[in-house]
């Protein structure tokens, strides 16, 4: 691990009170609504430009709302062969590796049906298990597929799940009413995996990417003695300055979120462009057809902001104690 701790920046708040409703508020929401319409048109154009996809599949994608899980599952099944045929090393490697995979659904303690997946070495004993936590604009069945197969082919058992509201799991698409609930769902699922007699004596590691890094950190905070370690890839420990809304906009959004938590009004940048530098990979992200690509919902955005604040405090306390 790096010897130098991460640097956090605390944003000071202005002392002058902000008017509860003035011309700035009206301008803010007019801009949000205009951008929302423009983003919807751009999203529809991206759907219609997927190379190698026949008209019937494009029609299915363009006419299907992914808000509910039944439609996401239907679209994913329709696009399965298209995704496997993508010309990229991640997908080619996933087909060549000697790995056995399993997909299943299970109902958790909150009554939500969760999609789960595992990748295990086909002809070798499992050396350790790795539990993957995916990012905000991702699922556990697309880009991670090749990575999981590569890890499994080296003798490790890999397990993953889609969070409620993401990918193939039940819930309103992209909506996080409580980040703590996601952490509890992940903790519950991976604890069951680790209780399997085949894996009880094996080392276990958390692997978190982006928002999944924040999930993995919080799982580790809940179970500090239960894990052999954690792998964090670009973890969401702080919202980037060029993504985080201004202070005044944040106060407006906090107020509106109490009334419209599921509304998609938060200004943001294209997730694929922020997540990848390789133009080819940015283009391929469009083929992850069930990933959440719309504007963040108000309630979700506030949960992510609050989560990064809590992680900031927890890490500072940890460094202080060290």
Protein Blocks (a to p, Z undefined) as FASTA:
>chain_A
ZZbdcddddddddfbdcdfbdfklmmmmmmmmmmmmmmmmmmmmmmmmcghiafklmmmm
mmpcfkbmklmmmmmmmmmmmmmmpccfklmmmmmpccdddddddddfkopacddddddd
fkbccfbdcdddddfkbcfklmmmmmmmmmmmnopacdddddehiajbgcdehiafblkl
mmmmmmmmmmmmmmpmklmmpccddddehjlmmmmmmmmmmmmmlpgbdcdehiafbccf
klmccfklmmmmmmmmmmmmmbcfbccddfklmmpmblklmmmmmmmmmbcfbdcdfklm
mmmmmmmmmmmmmmmmmmmmZZ
